[in-house]
Amino acid sequence: MALGQLGVLDLSVITDTLIAKLNDCITDSPLWSSENLPPFVITVTGAQPEAVHNDGNCQLSLYLLHVCQDKFQRNSPVMGPRSSVIPQQPLALDLYYLLTAYAGKDYTQEQQAMSIALRCFYNNPFIKTVVQGDAHQEFTLSMEVDSADERSRLWQALATPLRLSVVYKVSVVFITPDVPDVRPAPPVTKIDLSVLPASLPSVSGTLRTVTFAAPDNTAAHPDIRTFDRVPATVAAGQSFLLQGSGLNQDTSHRVYLLTLDGTEYDVTSMWLLSGSPPAPQSATQMVLQLPAAVGSPPNTPPAGVYQLRVGSDQASGGATTIRSNATPFSIAARVDAPPLTATPLLMPDGSGLFTLSGAGFIAGKTEVILNTLPLTASSGSPNAGEFNVNGSGATITFKPPQNLAPGQYAVRIQVNQVESAPAWWIKVP
C-alpha cells in the first residue's frame, strides 16, 4: 500500500534535525566573540545522558524521553473523509526531549553549553525539515515548565545523578499513514426514473408531548409541566406522533416496527389510532398508541431503541410492496403516575420502603436514581440505598440511602438505558 505525504516514518529524523540545529548554533554562537572565550568542544548527541557519561569533552544530550498522543489533533480533519481501511486521522504525537549538559567537574562549560542550547531553541520556535521530499514539514518547539519536585522524580526514575537539564516539547508530529486503496466506482448499469416522486411515502421523525405534575402541584394550586421528546420516548398505553410525508395513500397505510436485529413486525392493527380499515389522519402525521400489554410485537416490546417505517405489502392485500425510510424512537418502562390534580410525592410505609407501580420493569436491566444518586439492585427486601423489581416487572420497591440530605428527590427509572417520563418524587425531612 502506498504511503501518504503527511508526517514522518522515523522519529529519529526529528531528533537529527534538532541536533543539527544545535550544532549550527554552537558554531555560530556569539559567546565566543563577545565574551572572548576560546571555543571548546561540545558534543551533541541524542543518546541517553548516562550513556555518554564517560565520553569526555562537554556532552550536550538531547534525549527523546517520552512520546504521547496530541489530544487536540484526534478529531481534526487532517486527511478528509474516513476510509474503511485506514483511520480518518493520522497518529498525531507530542515528543518530549530531555536536554542535559555534562562536563565532569567543569560546571562553567556545562552552563555555557546549556546557555547556547537555550538561546538556540528560544530563537527557533518553529523547526522546518524535509521529510519524504516534502519541504513543508514544520513543528513547534517549546520549553516545558516543571517544578523542582517533578524534575527530582524524573532523575530518580532515570537512576542517575541529578544534572543540569530542561524538557522541550516538539509538536505536532504526524506518523505517516498509508494511502487508502480507493478504487473508482463501477460504471452505471441502470437508471430508474420516478415520474411522480411525491407519491412515495417517507417518515421524518417521531414526537411525544410529556405532561407531568411538578412536586408542589395541588388541586388548589396546580403546577403542570410539559415538554416534547424528539425522537419520541413512549411507554405501554401511551400515544405519540409519527411524522412524514405521503402518509395518506395506499403505499403507506401500514406501520412496521424494526428491532435492532432488523426483524420487521406489522403493528398496524394494534398501534394505529384510526377507523376501519386503518388509515392515517393526514398526509404528514399518524397518531400511534402502544398497547397496554408488554411482550412480543405487536404488543409493546421491552424498553429499548427501535425504528418505525410505513409501507404496503402484497401479502397483506396491498397492490404492491413498498417500504419507506425508517426513523428511530425509544420505548421506556411505564411508570404509573398520580392524577394531575394530586401531589406526586411517594409516601413510605412503616419500614421506610417506597413502592411505585407500572409495566416493563426488567430485573437486572432496571436502574433507580434519586436525582443523580443511583441505588443498588437487590434480590430481596431492599436495605438502605437498594431497590427491588418484583417478579412480574410491575412494581419497584426501594429504600433511600441513610444520611440523605433533606430535600425533594426525583425518582428516575431507567430500563435498558431508556429513561421513563417523570412521575414521582420523594421528600426527605
C-alpha positions as CSV (number, residue, x, y, z in Angstrom):
1,M,0.0,0.0,0.0
2,A,1.3,3.5,-0.9
3,L,2.4,6.0,1.8
4,G,0.7,9.3,2.4
5,Q,2.5,12.6,2.0
6,L,1.9,13.7,5.6
7,G,4.3,13.2,8.6
8,V,7.4,11.0,9.2
9,L,8.1,7.3,9.2
10,D,11.2,7.7,11.5
11,L,11.1,9.8,14.7
12,S,14.9,10.0,14.7
13,V,14.5,12.4,11.7
14,I,13.2,14.9,14.2
15,T,16.0,14.3,16.7
16,D,18.7,14.6,14.0
17,T,17.1,17.9,12.8
18,L,17.3,19.3,16.3
19,I,20.8,18.1,16.8
20,A,21.9,19.7,13.5
21,K,20.3,23.0,14.6
22,L,22.2,22.8,17.9
23,N,25.5,22.2,16.2
24,D,24.9,25.2,13.9
25,C,24.1,27.4,16.9
26,I,27.3,26.2,18.7
27,T,29.4,27.0,15.7
28,D,27.9,30.5,15.2
29,S,27.4,31.4,18.9
30,P,28.2,35.0,19.8
31,L,29.5,33.7,23.1
32,W,32.9,33.0,21.5
33,S,33.4,36.5,20.2
34,S,31.5,38.8,22.6
35,E,32.9,37.2,25.7
36,N,36.3,36.5,24.2
37,L,36.0,32.9,25.2
38,P,38.1,30.2,23.5
39,P,35.7,27.7,21.8
40,F,35.7,24.3,23.5
41,V,34.4,21.0,22.1
42,I,30.7,20.5,22.8
43,T,29.5,17.1,21.6
44,V,25.7,17.0,20.8
45,T,24.1,13.6,21.0
46,G,20.7,12.0,21.0
47,A,21.8,9.3,23.4
48,Q,20.5,8.8,27.0
49,P,22.5,11.0,29.4
50,E,24.1,8.2,31.3
51,A,25.3,6.5,28.1
52,V,27.7,9.3,27.3
53,H,28.8,9.9,30.9
54,N,32.4,8.9,30.2
55,D,32.9,10.1,26.7
56,G,34.9,13.2,27.6
57,N,34.5,16.8,26.5
58,C,31.3,18.6,27.2
59,Q,28.3,16.5,26.4
60,L,25.0,18.0,25.4
61,S,22.4,15.3,25.4
62,L,19.1,15.7,23.6
63,Y,17.3,12.5,24.6
64,L,13.8,11.6,23.4
65,L,12.3,10.8,26.8
66,H,8.6,10.5,26.3
67,V,6.0,10.3,23.4
68,C,2.3,10.8,23.8
69,Q,-0.7,11.4,21.5
70,D,-1.6,15.0,20.9
71,K,-5.2,15.4,22.3
72,F,-6.0,18.4,20.2
73,Q,-5.5,16.6,16.9
74,R,-7.5,13.5,17.5
75,N,-10.6,14.8,15.7
76,S,-9.1,17.5,13.5
77,P,-10.0,16.9,9.8
78,V,-6.4,16.3,8.6
79,M,-7.0,13.7,5.8
80,G,-10.6,14.2,4.8
81,P,-13.3,11.5,4.6
82,R,-12.8,8.3,6.6
83,S,-11.6,5.2,4.7
84,S,-12.9,1.8,5.5
85,V,-9.2,0.5,5.8
86,I,-7.3,3.5,7.2
87,P,-8.4,5.6,10.2
88,Q,-9.6,9.0,9.4
89,Q,-6.8,10.8,11.2
90,P,-3.1,10.1,11.2
91,L,-1.4,9.5,14.5
92,A,-0.5,12.9,16.0
93,L,2.3,12.9,18.6
94,D,3.9,15.2,21.1
95,L,7.6,14.4,21.6
96,Y,9.3,15.3,24.9
97,Y,13.1,15.7,24.9
98,L,15.3,15.9,27.9
99,L,18.2,18.3,27.2
100,T,21.1,17.9,29.6
101,A,24.7,19.2,29.8
102,Y,27.6,17.4,31.5
103,A,31.3,18.3,31.6
104,G,32.5,16.4,34.7
105,K,33.7,18.9,37.2
106,D,33.8,21.8,34.8
107,Y,30.5,23.5,35.7
108,T,31.4,26.5,33.6
109,Q,31.4,24.6,30.4
110,E,28.2,22.8,31.3
111,Q,26.4,26.1,31.9
112,Q,27.9,27.7,28.8
113,A,26.8,24.8,26.6
114,M,23.3,24.9,28.2
115,S,23.2,28.7,27.6
116,I,23.9,28.2,23.9
117,A,21.2,25.5,23.6
118,L,18.6,27.6,25.4
119,R,19.3,30.6,23.2
120,C,19.2,28.4,20.1
121,F,15.8,26.8,20.8
122,Y,14.3,30.2,22.0
123,N,15.3,31.8,18.7
124,N,13.9,28.8,16.7
125,P,10.4,28.0,18.0
126,F,9.5,26.6,14.6
127,I,11.5,23.8,13.1
128,K,11.3,23.0,9.4
129,T,12.7,20.0,7.8
130,V,12.4,17.9,4.6
131,V,10.7,14.6,5.0
132,Q,10.0,12.2,2.1
133,G,10.8,15.1,-0.3
134,D,8.3,17.4,1.3
135,A,10.0,20.7,2.4
136,H,6.9,22.0,4.2
137,Q,7.1,19.8,7.3
138,E,7.0,22.1,10.3
139,F,7.0,21.5,14.1
140,T,6.8,23.8,17.1
141,L,9.4,23.7,19.8
142,S,8.6,24.9,23.3
143,M,10.1,24.6,26.8
144,E,8.1,22.7,29.4
145,V,7.9,24.3,32.8
146,D,8.3,21.7,35.6
147,S,8.6,22.1,39.3
148,A,11.7,21.1,41.2
149,D,9.9,18.1,42.7
150,E,8.8,16.9,39.3
151,R,12.4,17.2,38.0
152,S,13.7,15.4,41.0
153,R,11.3,12.5,40.4
154,L,12.4,12.4,36.8
155,W,16.1,11.9,37.7
156,Q,15.3,9.4,40.3
157,A,13.4,7.4,37.7
158,L,16.4,7.5,35.4
159,A,18.5,6.1,38.3
160,T,21.3,8.6,37.6
161,P,22.7,11.6,39.5
162,L,20.8,14.9,39.0
163,R,22.1,17.1,36.2
164,L,21.5,20.5,34.7
165,S,18.5,19.8,32.5
166,V,15.4,21.1,30.8
167,V,12.5,19.4,28.9
168,Y,11.4,20.6,25.5
169,K,8.2,19.6,23.7
170,V,8.1,19.1,19.9
171,S,4.6,19.1,18.4
172,V,2.7,18.1,16.4
173,V,4.5,15.2,14.7
174,F,2.4,13.1,12.5
175,I,3.2,9.4,11.8
176,T,3.0,8.9,8.0
177,P,-0.2,6.9,7.3
178,D,-0.9,4.6,4.4
179,V,-2.9,6.0,1.5
180,P,-6.3,4.2,1.3
181,D,-6.7,1.9,-1.7
182,V,-9.5,3.9,-3.2
183,R,-10.9,2.3,-6.3
184,P,-13.3,4.0,-8.8
185,A,-17.0,3.2,-8.6
186,P,-18.3,0.7,-11.1
187,P,-20.0,2.2,-14.2
188,V,-23.7,2.9,-14.0
189,T,-25.7,-0.1,-15.3
190,K,-29.2,1.0,-14.5
191,I,-31.1,4.3,-14.2
192,D,-34.5,4.5,-12.5
193,L,-36.8,7.4,-13.3
194,S,-39.7,8.3,-10.9
195,V,-42.3,10.4,-12.7
196,L,-44.3,11.2,-9.6
197,P,-41.8,11.0,-6.6
198,A,-44.3,12.8,-4.3
199,S,-46.3,9.6,-4.3
200,L,-43.5,7.7,-2.4
201,P,-44.1,7.9,1.4
202,S,-41.3,8.9,3.8
203,V,-41.1,9.4,7.5
204,S,-39.2,12.2,9.1
205,G,-39.4,11.7,12.9
206,T,-41.4,10.9,16.0
207,L,-42.7,13.2,18.7
208,R,-44.4,12.8,22.1
209,T,-45.5,15.6,24.4
210,V,-44.9,14.7,28.0
211,T,-47.2,16.2,30.7
212,F,-46.5,15.7,34.3
213,A,-47.2,17.3,37.7
214,A,-44.4,19.1,39.5
215,P,-43.7,18.1,43.1
216,D,-45.5,21.1,44.5
217,N,-48.6,20.5,42.5
218,T,-52.0,20.5,44.3
219,A,-55.6,20.7,43.1
220,A,-55.9,24.2,44.5
221,H,-52.6,25.4,43.1
222,P,-51.8,23.4,40.0
223,D,-48.2,23.2,38.7
224,I,-48.4,21.2,35.5
225,R,-45.3,21.0,33.2
226,T,-45.0,19.8,29.6
227,F,-42.1,19.2,27.2
228,D,-41.6,17.5,23.8
229,R,-39.4,14.4,23.3
230,V,-38.0,14.2,19.7
231,P,-37.4,11.4,18.9
232,A,-40.3,10.2,20.9
233,T,-39.9,8.2,24.1
234,V,-43.1,6.4,24.8
235,A,-44.4,3.6,27.2
236,A,-47.1,1.0,27.1
237,G,-50.5,2.5,26.7
238,Q,-49.2,5.9,25.6
239,S,-49.7,7.7,22.3
240,F,-47.3,9.6,20.0
241,L,-46.9,11.1,16.5
242,L,-45.2,9.5,13.5
243,Q,-44.4,12.4,11.1
244,G,-43.5,12.4,7.4
245,S,-45.0,13.0,4.0
246,G,-47.3,11.0,1.8
247,L,-48.8,9.1,4.7
248,N,-52.4,9.2,3.4
249,Q,-52.0,6.9,0.4
250,D,-52.3,3.2,-0.4
251,T,-48.5,2.8,-0.3
252,S,-48.2,4.0,3.3
253,H,-51.3,2.6,5.1
254,R,-49.3,0.0,7.1
255,V,-46.9,0.7,10.0
256,Y,-43.9,-1.5,10.5
257,L,-41.7,-1.8,13.6
258,L,-38.0,-2.6,13.2
259,T,-36.0,-4.1,16.1
260,L,-32.2,-3.8,16.5
261,D,-31.5,-7.1,14.7
262,G,-33.5,-5.9,11.6
263,T,-36.6,-8.0,12.3
264,E,-39.8,-6.3,10.9
265,Y,-43.2,-6.5,12.6
266,D,-46.5,-5.3,11.1
267,V,-48.0,-3.4,14.1
268,T,-50.8,-1.6,12.1
269,S,-53.8,-3.2,13.6
270,M,-52.7,-2.6,17.3
271,W,-50.8,0.6,17.1
272,L,-52.6,2.9,14.5
273,L,-55.3,5.0,16.0
274,S,-57.8,5.2,13.2
275,G,-61.1,3.9,11.9
276,S,-61.6,0.7,10.0
277,P,-60.0,0.0,7.6
278,P,-56.9,1.7,9.1
279,A,-56.0,5.0,7.5
280,P,-53.6,7.8,8.6
281,Q,-55.2,11.0,9.9
282,S,-53.3,13.2,7.4
283,A,-50.5,13.2,4.8
284,T,-48.0,14.4,7.3
285,Q,-48.7,12.5,10.5
286,M,-50.0,9.4,12.1
287,V,-51.2,9.1,15.7
288,L,-49.9,5.8,17.2
289,Q,-50.6,4.3,20.5
290,L,-48.7,1.4,22.1
291,P,-50.7,-1.5,23.5
292,A,-51.1,-1.7,27.3
293,A,-49.7,-5.3,27.2
294,V,-45.9,-5.7,27.3
295,G,-44.4,-8.6,25.4
296,S,-43.6,-9.6,21.8
297,P,-44.7,-7.3,19.0
298,P,-47.4,-6.3,18.0
299,N,-47.7,-5.8,21.8
300,T,-45.4,-3.2,23.3
301,P,-41.8,-4.7,23.2
302,P,-39.3,-4.3,26.1
303,A,-37.7,-1.0,26.7
304,G,-35.1,0.0,24.1
305,V,-34.4,1.8,20.9
306,Y,-36.5,0.9,17.8
307,Q,-37.4,2.2,14.4
308,L,-40.6,2.7,12.5
309,R,-41.4,2.9,8.8
310,V,-44.6,2.8,6.7
311,G,-45.5,1.0,3.5
312,S,-47.7,-1.6,1.9
313,D,-47.4,-5.3,1.2
314,Q,-48.9,-7.6,-1.4
315,A,-49.1,-10.3,1.2
316,S,-51.4,-8.1,3.3
317,G,-53.7,-7.1,0.4
318,G,-51.7,-4.2,-1.0
319,A,-51.4,-3.6,-4.7
320,T,-47.6,-3.6,-4.4
321,T,-44.9,-3.9,-1.8
322,I,-43.4,-0.6,-0.7
323,R,-41.3,0.4,2.3
324,S,-40.4,4.0,3.3
325,N,-37.2,5.0,5.1
326,A,-37.0,4.3,8.9
327,T,-37.0,6.7,11.8
328,P,-36.0,6.0,15.4
329,F,-37.9,6.2,18.6
330,S,-37.5,4.8,22.2
331,I,-39.7,2.6,24.3
332,A,-39.5,3.1,28.1
333,A,-40.9,1.2,31.0
334,R,-44.3,2.7,32.1
335,V,-44.4,4.4,35.5
336,D,-48.0,4.8,36.7
337,A,-48.2,8.5,37.7
338,P,-50.8,10.0,40.1
339,P,-53.6,12.2,38.7
340,L,-52.6,15.7,37.6
341,T,-54.8,17.1,40.4
342,A,-52.7,15.3,43.1
343,T,-49.3,15.9,44.6
344,P,-46.8,13.4,43.1
345,L,-45.0,12.6,46.3
346,L,-44.4,8.9,47.1
347,M,-45.1,8.1,50.8
348,P,-43.1,5.4,52.6
349,D,-44.6,2.5,54.5
350,G,-43.9,1.9,58.2
351,S,-40.5,0.4,57.4
352,G,-39.4,3.3,55.3
353,L,-39.9,1.5,51.9
354,F,-41.3,3.3,48.9
355,T,-43.2,1.4,46.2
356,L,-44.3,2.5,42.7
357,S,-46.1,0.6,40.0
358,G,-46.0,0.4,36.2
359,A,-45.1,-2.1,33.5
360,G,-42.0,-3.3,31.7
361,F,-39.5,-3.2,34.6
362,I,-36.8,-5.8,34.0
363,A,-34.7,-7.3,36.8
364,G,-31.0,-6.8,36.1
365,K,-31.7,-4.1,33.5
366,T,-33.5,-1.5,35.6
367,E,-31.9,1.5,37.3
368,V,-33.4,3.6,40.1
369,I,-31.8,7.0,40.6
370,L,-32.7,9.7,43.1
371,N,-31.8,12.9,41.3
372,T,-28.3,11.8,40.4
373,L,-27.8,9.2,43.1
374,P,-28.1,5.6,41.8
375,L,-29.5,2.9,44.1
376,T,-28.2,-0.7,44.2
377,A,-30.3,-3.6,42.8
378,S,-31.4,-6.2,45.4
379,S,-32.9,-9.6,45.0
380,G,-34.8,-9.4,48.3
381,S,-36.3,-6.8,50.6
382,P,-34.3,-3.6,50.0
383,N,-32.0,-2.2,52.6
384,A,-30.9,1.4,52.7
385,G,-29.7,2.5,49.3
386,E,-31.2,-0.5,47.5
387,F,-34.2,-1.3,45.2
388,N,-36.0,-4.5,44.1
389,V,-38.1,-5.3,41.0
390,N,-40.9,-7.8,41.6
391,G,-41.2,-11.0,39.6
392,S,-43.9,-9.7,37.2
393,G,-42.0,-6.5,36.4
394,A,-44.9,-4.4,37.6
395,T,-43.6,-2.8,40.8
396,I,-40.4,-1.3,42.2
397,T,-39.7,-1.1,45.9
398,F,-36.8,1.0,47.2
399,K,-35.3,2.5,50.3
400,P,-33.3,5.7,50.2
401,P,-29.7,5.7,51.5
402,Q,-29.1,6.6,55.1
403,N,-28.0,10.2,55.9
404,L,-29.5,11.5,52.7
405,A,-29.6,15.3,52.8
406,P,-33.0,16.8,53.4
407,G,-34.9,17.9,50.3
408,Q,-37.0,16.7,47.4
409,Y,-35.6,14.0,45.1
410,A,-36.9,13.0,41.7
411,V,-37.4,9.2,41.3
412,R,-35.9,8.4,37.9
413,I,-36.4,5.0,36.4
414,Q,-34.3,3.7,33.5
415,V,-34.7,0.3,31.8
416,N,-32.2,-0.7,29.1
417,Q,-30.8,2.8,29.5
418,V,-34.1,4.4,28.4
419,E,-35.5,6.8,31.0
420,S,-39.2,6.9,31.8
421,A,-41.1,10.2,31.9
422,P,-41.0,12.0,35.3
423,A,-43.8,10.9,37.6
424,W,-42.8,10.7,41.3
425,W,-40.7,12.5,43.9
426,I,-39.8,11.7,47.5
427,K,-39.3,14.1,50.3
428,V,-36.5,13.6,52.8
429,P,-37.2,15.6,56.0
